[in-house]
C-alpha cells in the first residue's frame, strides 16, 4: 500500500483517481466510480464526489492507497 499526501482535506474521490493517474481523465474517474469499481475503506463507493479524508484507504484495480495530510513545515 502506498501513501498519498494531500495539502488540505477533504478531497473529492474522483480527483484523487485523476491526479494519481489511476484514471486518464476526470470523466473516466467518475465513470469507474459510478460503475462500482472503487472501494473506499472496505466498501464499494459509487459517489463520485465522496469526500476523502486523511486515513481513508482507496482501492482501485491493483492499487491500494492511504491518504495522509502533508504536515505543515
PQR file with spaces between the fields and no chain letter, atoms N, CA, C, O and H, PARSE charges and radii, in Angstrom:
ATOM       1  N    UNK     1       0.851   -1.179    0.000 -0.4000 1.5000
ATOM       2  CA   UNK     1       0.000    0.000    0.000 -0.0000 2.0000
ATOM       3  C    UNK     1       0.895    1.240    0.000  0.5500 1.7000
ATOM       4  O    UNK     1       1.856    1.333    0.764 -0.5500 1.4000
ATOM       5  N    UNK     2       0.558    2.176   -0.867 -0.4000 1.5000
ATOM       6  CA   UNK     2       1.331    3.415   -0.886 -0.0000 2.0000
ATOM       7  C    UNK     2       0.514    4.540   -0.275  0.5500 1.7000
ATOM       8  O    UNK     2      -0.713    4.473   -0.207 -0.5500 1.4000
ATOM       9  H    UNK     2      -0.222    2.100   -1.487  0.4000 1.0000
ATOM      10  N    UNK     3       1.209    5.567    0.166 -0.4000 1.5000
ATOM      11  CA   UNK     3       0.548    6.705    0.783 -0.0000 2.0000
ATOM      12  C    UNK     3       0.559    7.884   -0.172  0.5500 1.7000
ATOM      13  O    UNK     3       1.525    8.104   -0.903 -0.5500 1.4000
ATOM      14  H    UNK     3       2.206    5.622    0.111  0.4000 1.0000
ATOM      15  N    UNK     4      -0.526    8.634   -0.156 -0.4000 1.5000
ATOM      16  CA   UNK     4      -0.644    9.849   -0.949 -0.0000 2.0000
ATOM      17  C    UNK     4      -0.841   10.999    0.014  0.5500 1.7000
ATOM      18  O    UNK     4      -1.720   10.962    0.875 -0.5500 1.4000
ATOM      19  H    UNK     4      -1.311    8.456    0.437  0.4000 1.0000
ATOM      20  N    UNK     5      -0.008   12.032   -0.141 -0.4000 1.5000
ATOM      21  CA   UNK     5      -0.123   13.212    0.711 -0.0000 2.0000
ATOM      22  C    UNK     5      -1.022   14.238    0.046  0.5500 1.7000
ATOM      23  O    UNK     5      -0.886   14.522   -1.144 -0.5500 1.4000
ATOM      24  H    UNK     5       0.706   12.062   -0.841  0.4000 1.0000
ATOM      25  N    UNK     6      -1.943   14.791    0.828 -0.4000 1.5000
ATOM      26  CA   UNK     6      -2.782   15.884    0.357 -0.0000 2.0000
ATOM      27  C    UNK     6      -2.492   17.103    1.214  0.5500 1.7000
ATOM      28  O    UNK     6      -2.089   16.980    2.370 -0.5500 1.4000
ATOM      29  H    UNK     6      -2.053   14.560    1.794  0.4000 1.0000
ATOM      30  N    UNK     7      -2.702   18.280    0.638 -0.4000 1.5000
ATOM      31  CA   UNK     7      -2.425   19.525    1.367 -0.0000 2.0000
ATOM      32  C    UNK     7      -3.565   19.938    2.273  0.5500 1.7000
ATOM      33  O    UNK     7      -3.345   20.544    3.322 -0.5500 1.4000
ATOM      34  H    UNK     7      -3.030   18.379   -0.301  0.4000 1.0000
ATOM      35  N    UNK     8      -4.779   19.613    1.872 -0.4000 1.5000
ATOM      36  CA   UNK     8      -5.954   20.004    2.646 -0.0000 2.0000
ATOM      37  C    UNK     8      -7.027   18.950    2.456  0.5500 1.7000
ATOM      38  O    UNK     8      -7.084   18.285    1.421 -0.5500 1.4000
ATOM      39  H    UNK     8      -4.957   19.121    1.020  0.4000 1.0000
ATOM      40  N    UNK     9      -7.868   18.803    3.453 -0.4000 1.5000
ATOM      41  CA   UNK     9      -8.970   17.863    3.330 -0.0000 2.0000
ATOM      42  C    UNK     9     -10.279   18.610    3.501  0.5500 1.7000
ATOM      43  O    UNK     9     -10.291   19.666    4.133 -0.5500 1.4000
ATOM      44  H    UNK     9      -7.822   19.343    4.293  0.4000 1.0000
ATOM      45  N    UNK    10     -11.369   18.111    2.970 -0.4000 1.5000
ATOM      46  CA   UNK    10     -11.461   16.871    2.193 -0.0000 2.0000
ATOM      47  C    UNK    10     -11.117   17.089    0.714  0.5500 1.7000
ATOM      48  O    UNK    10     -11.044   18.219    0.232 -0.5500 1.4000
ATOM      49  H    UNK    10     -11.359   17.253    2.457  0.4000 1.0000
ATOM      50  N    UNK    11     -10.910   15.968    0.014 -0.4000 1.5000
ATOM      51  CA   UNK    11     -10.695   15.957   -1.428 -0.0000 2.0000
ATOM      52  C    UNK    11     -11.730   15.021   -2.021  0.5500 1.7000
ATOM      53  O    UNK    11     -12.021   13.969   -1.452 -0.5500 1.4000
ATOM      54  H    UNK    11     -10.970   15.050    0.405  0.4000 1.0000
ATOM      55  N    UNK    12     -12.288   15.399   -3.165 -0.4000 1.5000
ATOM      56  CA   UNK    12     -13.291   14.545   -3.801 -0.0000 2.0000
ATOM      57  C    UNK    12     -12.614   13.313   -4.399  0.5500 1.7000
ATOM      58  O    UNK    12     -11.520   13.397   -4.958 -0.5500 1.4000
ATOM      59  H    UNK    12     -12.052   16.254   -3.628  0.4000 1.0000
ATOM      60  N    UNK    13     -13.281   12.179   -4.270 -0.4000 1.5000
ATOM      61  CA   UNK    13     -12.730   10.889   -4.692 -0.0000 2.0000
ATOM      62  C    UNK    13     -12.259   10.893   -6.135  0.5500 1.7000
ATOM      63  O    UNK    13     -11.153   10.428   -6.413 -0.5500 1.4000
ATOM      64  H    UNK    13     -14.170   12.111   -3.816  0.4000 1.0000
ATOM      65  N    UNK    14     -13.058   11.399   -7.059 -0.4000 1.5000
ATOM      66  CA   UNK    14     -12.669   11.333   -8.465 -0.0000 2.0000
ATOM      67  C    UNK    14     -11.398   12.123   -8.745  0.5500 1.7000
ATOM      68  O    UNK    14     -10.638   11.772   -9.647 -0.5500 1.4000
ATOM      69  H    UNK    14     -13.956   11.776   -6.833  0.4000 1.0000
ATOM      70  N    UNK    15     -11.159   13.183   -7.983 -0.4000 1.5000
ATOM      71  CA   UNK    15      -9.948   13.982   -8.170 -0.0000 2.0000
ATOM      72  C    UNK    15      -8.703   13.198   -7.781  0.5500 1.7000
ATOM      73  O    UNK    15      -7.658   13.333   -8.418 -0.5500 1.4000
ATOM      74  H    UNK    15     -11.776   13.469   -7.250  0.4000 1.0000
ATOM      75  N    UNK    16      -8.806   12.390   -6.751 -0.4000 1.5000
ATOM      76  CA   UNK    16      -7.655   11.571   -6.347 -0.0000 2.0000
ATOM      77  C    UNK    16      -7.315   10.581   -7.446  0.5500 1.7000
ATOM      78  O    UNK    16      -6.145   10.423   -7.794 -0.5500 1.4000
ATOM      79  H    UNK    16      -9.654   12.280   -6.233  0.4000 1.0000
ATOM      80  N    UNK    17      -8.320    9.910   -8.001 -0.4000 1.5000
ATOM      81  CA   UNK    17      -8.065    8.953   -9.079 -0.0000 2.0000
ATOM      82  C    UNK    17      -7.425    9.650  -10.277  0.5500 1.7000
ATOM      83  O    UNK    17      -6.507    9.115  -10.898 -0.5500 1.4000
ATOM      84  H    UNK    17      -9.271   10.039   -7.718  0.4000 1.0000
ATOM      85  N    UNK    18      -7.908   10.828  -10.590 -0.4000 1.5000
ATOM      86  CA   UNK    18      -7.383   11.583  -11.731 -0.0000 2.0000
ATOM      87  C    UNK    18      -5.945   12.046  -11.484  0.5500 1.7000
ATOM      88  O    UNK    18      -5.070   11.814  -12.319 -0.5500 1.4000
ATOM      89  H    UNK    18      -8.654   11.263  -10.085  0.4000 1.0000
ATOM      90  N    UNK    19      -5.698   12.694  -10.356 -0.4000 1.5000
ATOM      91  CA   UNK    19      -4.374   13.263  -10.095 -0.0000 2.0000
ATOM      92  C    UNK    19      -3.312   12.206   -9.852  0.5500 1.7000
ATOM      93  O    UNK    19      -2.127   12.464  -10.063 -0.5500 1.4000
ATOM      94  H    UNK    19      -6.409   12.883   -9.678  0.4000 1.0000
ATOM      95  N    UNK    20      -3.711   11.028   -9.416 -0.4000 1.5000
ATOM      96  CA   UNK    20      -2.752    9.938   -9.196 -0.0000 2.0000
ATOM      97  C    UNK    20      -2.622    9.036  -10.425  0.5500 1.7000
ATOM      98  O    UNK    20      -2.004    7.973  -10.366 -0.5500 1.4000
ATOM      99  H    UNK    20      -4.674   10.818   -9.245  0.4000 1.0000
ATOM     100  N    UNK    21      -3.216    9.477  -11.537 -0.4000 1.5000
ATOM     101  CA   UNK    21      -3.157    8.748  -12.809 -0.0000 2.0000
ATOM     102  C    UNK    21      -3.717    7.335  -12.720  0.5500 1.7000
ATOM     103  O    UNK    21      -3.295    6.454  -13.470 -0.5500 1.4000
ATOM     104  H    UNK    21      -3.718   10.341  -11.585  0.4000 1.0000
ATOM     105  N    UNK    22      -4.663    7.109  -11.813 -0.4000 1.5000
ATOM     106  CA   UNK    22      -5.364    5.838  -11.767 -0.0000 2.0000
ATOM     107  C    UNK    22      -6.462    5.840  -12.822  0.5500 1.7000
ATOM     108  O    UNK    22      -6.936    4.781  -13.235 -0.5500 1.4000
ATOM     109  H    UNK    22      -5.006    7.825  -11.204  0.4000 1.0000
ATOM     110  N    UNK    23      -6.862    7.021  -13.253 -0.4000 1.5000
ATOM     111  CA   UNK    23      -7.791    7.201  -14.361 -0.0000 2.0000
ATOM     112  C    UNK    23      -7.179    8.268  -15.267  0.5500 1.7000
ATOM     113  O    UNK    23      -6.516    9.189  -14.788 -0.5500 1.4000
ATOM     114  H    UNK    23      -6.477    7.881  -12.917  0.4000 1.0000
ATOM     115  N    UNK    24      -7.402    8.143  -16.572 -0.4000 1.5000
ATOM     116  CA   UNK    24      -6.761    9.064  -17.508 -0.0000 2.0000
ATOM     117  C    UNK    24      -7.401   10.451  -17.541  0.5500 1.7000
ATOM     118  O    UNK    24      -6.795   11.405  -18.028 -0.5500 1.4000
ATOM     119  H    UNK    24      -7.940    7.396  -16.960  0.4000 1.0000
ATOM     120  N    UNK    25      -8.620   10.561  -17.024 -0.4000 1.5000
ATOM     121  CA   UNK    25      -9.302   11.859  -17.006 -0.0000 2.0000
ATOM     122  C    UNK    25     -10.321   11.878  -15.878  0.5500 1.7000
ATOM     123  O    UNK    25     -10.621   10.851  -15.269 -0.5500 1.4000
ATOM     124  H    UNK    25      -9.112    9.786  -16.628  0.4000 1.0000
ATOM     125  N    UNK    26     -10.843   13.069  -15.615 -0.4000 1.5000
ATOM     126  CA   UNK    26     -11.889   13.185  -14.614 -0.0000 2.0000
ATOM     127  C    UNK    26     -13.136   12.422  -15.016  0.5500 1.7000
ATOM     128  O    UNK    26     -13.809   11.828  -14.175 -0.5500 1.4000
ATOM     129  H    UNK    26     -10.599   13.903  -16.110  0.4000 1.0000
ATOM     130  N    UNK    27     -13.442   12.442  -16.309 -0.4000 1.5000
ATOM     131  CA   UNK    27     -14.609   11.715  -16.807 -0.0000 2.0000
ATOM     132  C    UNK    27     -14.470   10.222  -16.618  0.5500 1.7000
ATOM     133  O    UNK    27     -15.420    9.546  -16.222 -0.5500 1.4000
ATOM     134  H    UNK    27     -12.896   12.925  -16.993  0.4000 1.0000
ATOM     135  N    UNK    28     -13.276    9.702  -16.904 -0.4000 1.5000
ATOM     136  CA   UNK    28     -13.048    8.267  -16.702 -0.0000 2.0000
ATOM     137  C    UNK    28     -13.125    7.919  -15.223  0.5500 1.7000
ATOM     138  O    UNK    28     -13.685    6.887  -14.852 -0.5500 1.4000
ATOM     139  H    UNK    28     -12.505   10.251  -17.225  0.4000 1.0000
ATOM     140  N    UNK    29     -12.564    8.777  -14.382 -0.4000 1.5000
ATOM     141  CA   UNK    29     -12.612    8.540  -12.936 -0.0000 2.0000
ATOM     142  C    UNK    29     -14.051    8.468  -12.460  0.5500 1.7000
ATOM     143  O    UNK    29     -14.413    7.564  -11.707 -0.5500 1.4000
ATOM     144  H    UNK    29     -12.109    9.615  -14.684  0.4000 1.0000
ATOM     145  N    UNK    30     -14.872    9.413  -12.892 -0.4000 1.5000
ATOM     146  CA   UNK    30     -16.282    9.415  -12.498 -0.0000 2.0000
ATOM     147  C    UNK    30     -16.993    8.156  -12.988  0.5500 1.7000
ATOM     148  O    UNK    30     -17.838    7.601  -12.286 -0.5500 1.4000
ATOM     149  H    UNK    30     -14.577   10.148  -13.503  0.4000 1.0000
ATOM     150  N    UNK    31     -16.646    7.707  -14.193 -0.4000 1.5000
ATOM     151  CA   UNK    31     -17.279    6.511  -14.757 -0.0000 2.0000
ATOM     152  C    UNK    31     -16.947    5.262  -13.936  0.5500 1.7000
ATOM     153  O    UNK    31     -17.850    4.505  -13.578 -0.5500 1.4000
ATOM     154  H    UNK    31     -15.959    8.158  -14.763  0.4000 1.0000
ATOM     155  N    UNK    32     -15.657    5.037  -13.633 -0.4000 1.5000
ATOM     156  CA   UNK    32     -15.295    3.819  -12.896 -0.0000 2.0000
ATOM     157  C    UNK    32     -15.863    3.837  -11.484  0.5500 1.7000
ATOM     158  O    UNK    32     -16.178    2.785  -10.927 -0.5500 1.4000
ATOM     159  H    UNK    32     -14.924    5.652  -13.924  0.4000 1.0000
ATOM     160  N    UNK    33     -15.997    5.030  -10.900 -0.4000 1.5000
ATOM     161  CA   UNK    33     -16.613    5.127   -9.572 -0.0000 2.0000
ATOM     162  C    UNK    33     -18.091    4.770   -9.663  0.5500 1.7000
ATOM     163  O    UNK    33     -18.585    3.958   -8.881 -0.5500 1.4000
ATOM     164  H    UNK    33     -15.741    5.885  -11.353  0.4000 1.0000
ATOM     165  N    UNK    34     -18.796    5.371  -10.612 -0.4000 1.5000
ATOM     166  CA   UNK    34     -20.242    5.114  -10.721 -0.0000 2.0000
ATOM     167  C    UNK    34     -20.544    3.665  -11.081  0.5500 1.7000
ATOM     168  O    UNK    34     -21.624    3.165  -10.763 -0.5500 1.4000
ATOM     169  H    UNK    34     -18.395    6.030  -11.248  0.4000 1.0000
ATOM     170  N    UNK    35     -19.604    2.979  -11.742 -0.4000 1.5000
ATOM     171  CA   UNK    35     -19.780    1.572  -12.103 -0.0000 2.0000
ATOM     172  C    UNK    35     -19.453    0.627  -10.941  0.5500 1.7000
ATOM     173  O    UNK    35     -19.626   -0.586  -11.065 -0.5500 1.4000
ATOM     174  H    UNK    35     -18.728    3.385  -12.000  0.4000 1.0000
ATOM     175  N    UNK    36     -18.985    1.173   -9.816 -0.4000 1.5000
ATOM     176  CA   UNK    36     -18.728    0.352   -8.637 -0.0000 2.0000
ATOM     177  C    UNK    36     -17.375   -0.338   -8.611  0.5500 1.7000
ATOM     178  O    UNK    36     -17.220   -1.377   -7.970 -0.5500 1.4000
ATOM     179  H    UNK    36     -18.845    2.158   -9.715  0.4000 1.0000
ATOM     180  N    UNK    37     -16.386    0.238   -9.311 -0.4000 1.5000
ATOM     181  CA   UNK    37     -15.056   -0.372   -9.378 -0.0000 2.0000
ATOM     182  C    UNK    37     -14.085    0.166   -8.332  0.5500 1.7000
ATOM     183  O    UNK    37     -12.925   -0.244   -8.295 -0.5500 1.4000
ATOM     184  H    UNK    37     -16.512    1.083   -9.832  0.4000 1.0000
ATOM     185  N    UNK    38     -14.551    1.083   -7.481 -0.4000 1.5000
ATOM     186  CA   UNK    38     -13.674    1.710   -6.490 -0.0000 2.0000
ATOM     187  C    UNK    38     -14.178    1.361   -5.087  0.5500 1.7000
ATOM     188  O    UNK    38     -15.376    1.417   -4.807 -0.5500 1.4000
ATOM     189  H    UNK    38     -15.494    1.416   -7.512  0.4000 1.0000
ATOM     190  N    UNK    39     -13.239    1.004   -4.219 -0.4000 1.5000
ATOM     191  CA   UNK    39     -13.565    0.661   -2.836 -0.0000 2.0000
ATOM     192  C    UNK    39     -12.919    1.704   -1.921  0.5500 1.7000
ATOM     193  O    UNK    39     -11.737    2.022   -2.056 -0.5500 1.4000
ATOM     194  H    UNK    39     -12.266    0.959   -4.446  0.4000 1.0000
ATOM     195  N    UNK    40     -13.712    2.223   -0.998 -0.4000 1.5000
ATOM     196  CA   UNK    40     -13.206    3.178   -0.006 -0.0000 2.0000
ATOM     197  C    UNK    40     -13.478    2.585    1.374  0.5500 1.7000
ATOM     198  O    UNK    40     -14.620    2.302    1.736 -0.5500 1.4000
ATOM     199  H    UNK    40     -14.672    1.964   -0.889  0.4000 1.0000
ATOM     200  N    UNK    41     -12.406    2.407    2.124 -0.4000 1.5000
ATOM     201  CA   UNK    41     -12.500    1.857    3.484 -0.0000 2.0000
ATOM     202  C    UNK    41     -13.259    0.536    3.519  0.5500 1.7000
ATOM     203  O    UNK    41     -14.059    0.290    4.422 -0.5500 1.4000
ATOM     204  H    UNK    41     -11.479    2.637    1.830  0.4000 1.0000
ATOM     205  N    UNK    42     -12.997   -0.313    2.521 -0.4000 1.5000
ATOM     206  CA   UNK    42     -13.555   -1.657    2.510 -0.0000 2.0000
ATOM     207  C    UNK    42     -14.947   -1.794    1.928  0.5500 1.7000
ATOM     208  O    UNK    42     -15.494   -2.896    1.906 -0.5500 1.4000
ATOM     209  H    UNK    42     -12.347   -0.114    1.788  0.4000 1.0000
ATOM     210  N    UNK    43     -15.540   -0.694    1.452 -0.4000 1.5000
ATOM     211  CA   UNK    43     -16.886   -0.751    0.889 -0.0000 2.0000
ATOM     212  C    UNK    43     -16.915   -0.111   -0.497  0.5500 1.7000
ATOM     213  O    UNK    43     -16.249    0.895   -0.741 -0.5500 1.4000
ATOM     214  H    UNK    43     -15.096    0.202    1.470  0.4000 1.0000
ATOM     215  N    UNK    44     -17.694   -0.706   -1.399 -0.4000 1.5000
ATOM     216  CA   UNK    44     -17.839   -0.153   -2.747 -0.0000 2.0000
ATOM     217  C    UNK    44     -18.421    1.251   -2.637  0.5500 1.7000
ATOM     218  O    UNK    44     -19.405    1.480   -1.934 -0.5500 1.4000
ATOM     219  H    UNK    44     -18.235   -1.524   -1.201  0.4000 1.0000
ATOM     220  N    UNK    45     -17.793    2.184   -3.343 -0.4000 1.5000
ATOM     221  CA   UNK    45     -18.233    3.578   -3.313 -0.0000 2.0000
ATOM     222  C    UNK    45     -18.656    3.998   -4.713  0.5500 1.7000
ATOM     223  O    UNK    45     -17.877    3.862   -5.657 -0.5500 1.4000
ATOM     224  H    UNK    45     -16.993    1.998   -3.914  0.4000 1.0000
ATOM     225  N    UNK    46     -19.869    4.503   -4.863 -0.4000 1.5000
ATOM     226  CA   UNK    46     -20.360    4.936   -6.172 -0.0000 2.0000
ATOM     227  C    UNK    46     -20.591    6.442   -6.250  0.5500 1.7000
ATOM     228  O    UNK    46     -21.043    6.946   -7.278 -0.5500 1.4000
ATOM     229  H    UNK    46     -20.501    4.614   -4.096  0.4000 1.0000
ATOM     230  N    UNK    47     -20.286    7.164   -5.173 -0.4000 1.5000
ATOM     231  CA   UNK    47     -20.439    8.631   -5.190 -0.0000 2.0000
ATOM     232  C    UNK    47     -19.150    9.259   -5.699  0.5500 1.7000
ATOM     233  O    UNK    47     -18.103    9.153   -5.061 -0.5500 1.4000
ATOM     234  H    UNK    47     -19.919    6.754   -4.337  0.4000 1.0000
ATOM     235  N    UNK    48     -19.235    9.910   -6.845 -0.4000 1.5000
ATOM     236  CA   UNK    48     -18.058   10.496   -7.486 -0.0000 2.0000
ATOM     237  C    UNK    48     -17.422   11.591   -6.627  0.5500 1.7000
ATOM     238  O    UNK    48     -16.201   11.746   -6.598 -0.5500 1.4000
ATOM     239  H    UNK    48     -20.086    9.996   -7.363  0.4000 1.0000
ATOM     240  N    UNK    49     -18.258   12.331   -5.941 -0.4000 1.5000
ATOM     241  CA   UNK    49     -17.769   13.458   -5.140 -0.0000 2.0000
ATOM     242  C    UNK    49     -17.660   13.125   -3.655  0.5500 1.7000
ATOM     243  O    UNK    49     -17.677   14.016   -2.805 -0.5500 1.4000
ATOM     244  H    UNK    49     -19.249   12.205   -5.964  0.4000 1.0000
ATOM     245  N    UNK    50     -17.551   11.852   -3.360 -0.4000 1.5000
ATOM     246  CA   UNK    50     -17.355   11.405   -1.970 -0.0000 2.0000
ATOM     247  C    UNK    50     -16.162   12.142   -1.388  0.5500 1.7000
ATOM     248  O    UNK    50     -15.093   12.184   -1.995 -0.5500 1.4000
ATOM     249  H    UNK    50     -17.538   11.129   -4.050  0.4000 1.0000
ATOM     250  N    UNK    51     -16.346   12.720   -0.217 -0.4000 1.5000
ATOM     251  CA   UNK    51     -15.264   13.462    0.437 -0.0000 2.0000
ATOM     252  C    UNK    51     -14.291   12.471    1.082  0.5500 1.7000
ATOM     253  O    UNK    51     -14.685   11.606    1.864 -0.5500 1.4000
ATOM     254  H    UNK    51     -17.215   12.686    0.277  0.4000 1.0000
ATOM     255  N    UNK    52     -13.020   12.621    0.734 -0.4000 1.5000
ATOM     256  CA   UNK    52     -11.966   11.748    1.237 -0.0000 2.0000
ATOM     257  C    UNK    52     -11.128   12.520    2.251  0.5500 1.7000
ATOM     258  O    UNK    52     -10.734   13.662    2.014 -0.5500 1.4000
ATOM     259  H    UNK    52     -12.700   13.323    0.098  0.4000 1.0000
ATOM     260  N    UNK    53     -10.867   11.873    3.381 -0.4000 1.5000
ATOM     261  CA   UNK    53     -10.104   12.483    4.464 -0.0000 2.0000
ATOM     262  C    UNK    53      -8.865   11.658    4.769  0.5500 1.7000
ATOM     263  O    UNK    53      -8.740   10.521    4.313 -0.5500 1.4000
ATOM     264  H    UNK    53     -11.187   10.946    3.573  0.4000 1.0000
ATOM     265  N    UNK    54      -7.943   12.235    5.545 -0.4000 1.5000
ATOM     266  CA   UNK    54      -6.741   11.515    5.977 -0.0000 2.0000
ATOM     267  C    UNK    54      -7.156   10.228    6.681  0.5500 1.7000
ATOM     268  O    UNK    54      -8.091   10.213    7.481 -0.5500 1.4000
ATOM     269  H    UNK    54      -8.044   13.158    5.915  0.4000 1.0000
ATOM     270  N    UNK    55      -6.444    9.157    6.368 -0.4000 1.5000
ATOM     271  CA   UNK    55      -6.728    7.866    6.974 -0.0000 2.0000
ATOM     272  C    UNK    55      -7.587    6.977    6.095  0.5500 1.7000
ATOM     273  O    UNK    55      -7.623    5.763    6.296 -0.5500 1.4000
ATOM     274  H    UNK    55      -5.685    9.169    5.718  0.4000 1.0000
ATOM     275  N    UNK    56      -8.283    7.560    5.118 -0.4000 1.5000
ATOM     276  CA   UNK    56      -9.105    6.761    4.211 -0.0000 2.0000
ATOM     277  C    UNK    56      -8.212    5.900    3.323  0.5500 1.7000
ATOM     278  O    UNK    56      -7.108    6.298    2.952 -0.5500 1.4000
ATOM     279  H    UNK    56      -8.253    8.546    4.955  0.4000 1.0000
ATOM     280  N    UNK    57      -8.711    4.717    2.992 -0.4000 1.5000
ATOM     281  CA   UNK    57      -7.991    3.792    2.120 -0.0000 2.0000
ATOM     282  C    UNK    57      -8.832    3.580    0.869  0.5500 1.7000
ATOM     283  O    UNK    57     -10.007    3.219    0.947 -0.5500 1.4000
ATOM     284  H    UNK    57      -9.608    4.393    3.294  0.4000 1.0000
ATOM     285  N    UNK    58      -8.214    3.809   -0.282 -0.4000 1.5000
ATOM     286  CA   UNK    58      -8.893    3.685   -1.571 -0.0000 2.0000
ATOM     287  C    UNK    58      -8.274    2.521   -2.331  0.5500 1.7000
ATOM     288  O    UNK    58      -7.052    2.401   -2.414 -0.5500 1.4000
ATOM     289  H    UNK    58      -7.260    4.102   -0.345  0.4000 1.0000
ATOM     290  N    UNK    59      -9.130    1.662   -2.885 -0.4000 1.5000
ATOM     291  CA   UNK    59      -8.675    0.536   -3.699 -0.0000 2.0000
ATOM     292  C    UNK    59      -9.304    0.654   -5.078  0.5500 1.7000
ATOM     293  O    UNK    59     -10.508    0.870   -5.218 -0.5500 1.4000
ATOM     294  H    UNK    59     -10.123    1.759   -2.818  0.4000 1.0000
ATOM     295  N    UNK    60      -8.457    0.506   -6.095 -0.4000 1.5000
ATOM     296  CA   UNK    60      -8.929    0.515   -7.474 -0.0000 2.0000
ATOM     297  C    UNK    60      -7.958   -0.301   -8.306  0.5500 1.7000
ATOM     298  O    UNK    60      -6.759   -0.026   -8.319 -0.5500 1.4000
ATOM     299  H    UNK    60      -7.479    0.330   -5.982  0.4000 1.0000
ATOM     300  N    UNK    61      -8.476   -1.307   -9.003 -0.4000 1.5000
ATOM     301  CA   UNK    61      -7.604   -2.182   -9.778 -0.0000 2.0000
ATOM     302  C    UNK    61      -6.613   -2.859   -8.851  0.5500 1.7000
ATOM     303  O    UNK    61      -7.000   -3.447   -7.842 -0.5500 1.4000
ATOM     304  H    UNK    61      -9.450   -1.531   -8.992  0.4000 1.0000
ATOM     305  N    UNK    62      -5.345   -2.778   -9.188 -0.4000 1.5000
ATOM     306  CA   UNK    62      -4.289   -3.375   -8.371 -0.0000 2.0000
ATOM     307  C    UNK    62      -3.705   -2.394   -7.369  0.5500 1.7000
ATOM     308  O    UNK    62      -2.750   -2.723   -6.666 -0.5500 1.4000
ATOM     309  H    UNK    62      -5.031   -2.301  -10.009  0.4000 1.0000
ATOM     310  N    UNK    63      -4.263   -1.199   -7.296 -0.4000 1.5000
ATOM     311  CA   UNK    63      -3.727   -0.152   -6.424 -0.0000 2.0000
ATOM     312  C    UNK    63      -4.496   -0.081   -5.106  0.5500 1.7000
ATOM     313  O    UNK    63      -5.719   -0.209   -5.067 -0.5500 1.4000
ATOM     314  H    UNK    63      -5.039   -0.931   -7.867  0.4000 1.0000
ATOM     315  N    UNK    64      -3.744    0.126   -4.040 -0.4000 1.5000
ATOM     316  CA   UNK    64      -4.332    0.358   -2.714 -0.0000 2.0000
ATOM     317  C    UNK    64      -3.553    1.518   -2.123  0.5500 1.7000
ATOM     318  O    UNK    64      -2.337    1.436   -1.950 -0.5500 1.4000
ATOM     319  H    UNK    64      -2.750    0.229   -4.073  0.4000 1.0000
ATOM     320  N    UNK    65      -4.257    2.600   -1.813 -0.4000 1.5000
ATOM     321  CA   UNK    65      -3.585    3.802   -1.331 -0.0000 2.0000
ATOM     322  C    UNK    65      -4.232    4.315   -0.053  0.5500 1.7000
ATOM     323  O    UNK    65      -5.441    4.195    0.146 -0.5500 1.4000
ATOM     324  H    UNK    65      -5.245    2.667   -1.953  0.4000 1.0000
ATOM     325  N    UNK    66      -3.401    4.887    0.802 -0.4000 1.5000
ATOM     326  CA   UNK    66      -3.870    5.512    2.049 -0.0000 2.0000
ATOM     327  C    UNK    66      -3.618    7.009    1.919  0.5500 1.7000
ATOM     328  O    UNK    66      -2.575    7.441    1.430 -0.5500 1.4000
ATOM     329  H    UNK    66      -2.419    4.984    0.640  0.4000 1.0000
ATOM     330  N    UNK    67      -4.583    7.778    2.363 -0.4000 1.5000
ATOM     331  CA   UNK    67      -4.489    9.239    2.289 -0.0000 2.0000
ATOM     332  C    UNK    67      -3.925    9.779    3.597  0.5500 1.7000
ATOM     333  O    UNK    67      -4.379    9.422    4.683 -0.5500 1.4000
ATOM     334  H    UNK    67      -5.431    7.427    2.760  0.4000 1.0000
ATOM     335  N    UNK    68      -2.928   10.646    3.470 -0.4000 1.5000
ATOM     336  CA   UNK    68      -2.353   11.328    4.635 -0.0000 2.0000
ATOM     337  C    UNK    68      -2.286   12.823    4.338  0.5500 1.7000
ATOM     338  O    UNK    68      -2.153   13.226    3.182 -0.5500 1.4000
ATOM     339  H    UNK    68      -2.558   10.937    2.588  0.4000 1.0000
ATOM     340  N    UNK    69      -2.379   13.634    5.372 -0.4000 1.5000
ATOM     341  CA   UNK    69      -2.271   15.080    5.198 -0.0000 2.0000
ATOM     342  C    UNK    69      -0.805   15.464    5.309  0.5500 1.7000
ATOM     343  O    UNK    69      -0.104   15.038    6.226 -0.5500 1.4000
ATOM     344  H    UNK    69      -2.487   13.306    6.311  0.4000 1.0000
ATOM     345  N    UNK    70      -0.361   16.262    4.376 -0.4000 1.5000
ATOM     346  CA   UNK    70       1.021   16.737    4.353 -0.0000 2.0000
ATOM     347  C    UNK    70       1.244   17.615    5.588  0.5500 1.7000
ATOM     348  O    UNK    70       0.485   18.556    5.819 -0.5500 1.4000
ATOM     349  H    UNK    70      -0.930   16.608    3.631  0.4000 1.0000
ATOM     350  N    UNK    71       2.266   17.321    6.376 -0.4000 1.5000
ATOM     351  CA   UNK    71       2.491   18.134    7.581 -0.0000 2.0000
ATOM     352  C    UNK    71       2.941   19.550    7.231  0.5500 1.7000
ATOM     353  O    UNK    71       3.664   19.765    6.259 -0.5500 1.4000
ATOM     354  H    UNK    71       2.883   16.556    6.189  0.4000 1.0000
ATOM     355  N    UNK    72       2.499   20.506    8.039 -0.4000 1.5000
ATOM     356  CA   UNK    72       2.929   21.893    7.857 -0.0000 2.0000
ATOM     357  C    UNK    72       4.392   22.015    8.255  0.5500 1.7000
ATOM     358  O    UNK    72       4.829   21.431    9.246 -0.5500 1.4000
ATOM     359  H    UNK    72       1.911   20.331    8.829  0.4000 1.0000
ATOM     360  N    UNK    73       5.137   22.775    7.476 -0.4000 1.5000
ATOM     361  CA   UNK    73       6.561   22.961    7.785 -0.0000 2.0000
ATOM     362  C    UNK    73       6.812   24.282    8.443  0.5500 1.7000
ATOM     363  O    UNK    73       7.955   24.601    8.771 -0.5500 1.4000
ATOM     364  H    UNK    73       4.782   23.250    6.670  0.4000 1.0000
